Amino acid sequence: QASPPSASRRSVGGPICPASGLRQDRGQPNIFPGGGGMARRGGVHVLLGMLCSVEWAAASTASSEPLPEPPELGDLPWDEMAAAVRAGRVPPVLWPEVVHHQEEETSVQGWPGWRPKVATQWSADLIYNANFMGINLKGGLGRYIYDGPGKRYRMTYNVTSDYFTANNTMQQDQLSSAYGGSSSTNMTMGSGHDNEICMPFPFPYRDMFSWVKLSLYKGHKVVGGDPCKIWSLPHLPGVGISISMCLGADHVPREMNMTFSSSKFSGGNSMRLSNVKIGAPEEEEFQPSWGCAHNYPAKPCADKRTSPLDVYRIWGLPEPLELRNRNTGDVLGDLAFVCTQGSGAAYRSKLITHWKVNVSRAFGQYALCNYNGTGNACMGHPDMLRRVGRRSGQMQGEGKLMGQCSKNDDVGSQYSFPEQAMCPPGVHPGARHGCAWGGAVPVRTVQASCIMEDRGLLEACKHEIGHAPFVHAARIWEAAFASEDPTQGGCPEAPTSQGSLLVI
């Protein structure tokens, strides 16, 4: 198996942007990476740093005078954050260095007050809780390891989600580093050699604690028996994100909280750290997971058949009506996405299209497909992109390897359709022809608001969360596409731009 960009072979450096497991298409965030992203994404995950021999500075109370405009603050990507919020994407939260001096007793380009320092090398026990796009992750127990000089960190924990069923536990491992002049975050979902899926994210390096140089002192409290001082990033209009932490006398955070919001999604996470050990981490603590070292990308399913597949996708004009480089789901798979993110006002104005497409059932690892500024593209190893990708709804459920080859009757399936795997016109999918999907036809398109509001889908979702499969919601969904008759639960055909209609 090919290895992902190594986040852990020494000569390595530090952390990077968060992962989502959440669905990264449609020009939004994830999950998810924390990410998650959390995604059909995954979730966003963030954290801390350690050991400075510089003395703790007595923090002064924040000035009551107005702060300067954000563009005066050096390299911090304010425009990028604000643009992400406007576009409905998760804003970057692990920012580059904004100043290069090391003094604590300093103002940052006109920002008043003293600044904290975070220790450079340390490890601690972790308690992780989060809410991303309607999915609660709670009681995550694990370990956090930070190596500032080496530019790397690792966060591993078992966390519980009640979205589909009560007390569903999953293991997540996030290993981030700058390596050989490039950077990557490797997110591993699952545990055990037969059940680990590796998801690399080749994002640029961001130092996760440089934001504290713009933080303001907000007081003090006790976390887990340890006194600590509260530092918070001031409210920044248009950015839609807030971060705070409580820093102990040893310069190691005992708590860190983040919230974010936009018209499409909202969420946040909290991390508590205890049993702190200050010092350089052992090299073996940054070895890659088995999934990233030996099973990336995951081997394709053994099923050699081809068959027609019904999938659905929520989208909006002026985006073209097509499947190339898009993520989709079957009925339950798309409900797994819509029941959480569909409550956002931005989604209610969208369209939902039912597609029929011929596929090879030798499914590969699911690829995140997203708008990259010029067009949609799917991210992943070339071997992944030669197949239709598949996973269980929101990366949960009972199936192994995130549901790549299992039935997923409990949570549904979600699919990726890389352009590299598309068959030429008239060619049937299969290994003999070197392609994995084709003959895609849009069957019906309806307004998302008709299903979500007029037919009561979102209300049904509320009653079925935690009791998968979402049987009642699935009936509403299917009836909406079965006819245009409102007395039968049908929704009228919605107009699409004929100029952008592309049947492939």
Secondary structure, DSSP 8 states (H G I E B T S, - for coil): ----S-SSSSSB---BS--B-B---TT----BBBTBBBTTBBB------B---S----------S----GGGSTT--HHHHHHHHHHT-----S---S-----SS--BTTB-S-----BSEEEEEEEEEEEETTEEEEEEEEEEEEETTTTEEEEEEEEEE-SSSTTEEEEEEEEEEEETTEEEEEEEES-STTS-EEEEE---B--TTGGGGG-EEEEEEEETTEEEEEEE----TTT-EEEEEEEETTS-EEEEEEEEE-SS-EEEEEEEEEEEEES---GGGG---HHHHH-SS----S---EEEEEEEEEE-TTS-B--TTEEEE-HHHHHHHHHHHTTSHHHHTSEEEEEEEEEES--EE--EEEE-SSSEEEES-TTGGGS-EEEEGGG-SS-SGGGSSS--TTT-EEEEE-GGGB--TT---BGGGTB-EEEEEEEEEEEHHIIIIIT-HHHHHHHHTTSSS-HHHHHHHHHHHH-S-GGGT--------GGGB---
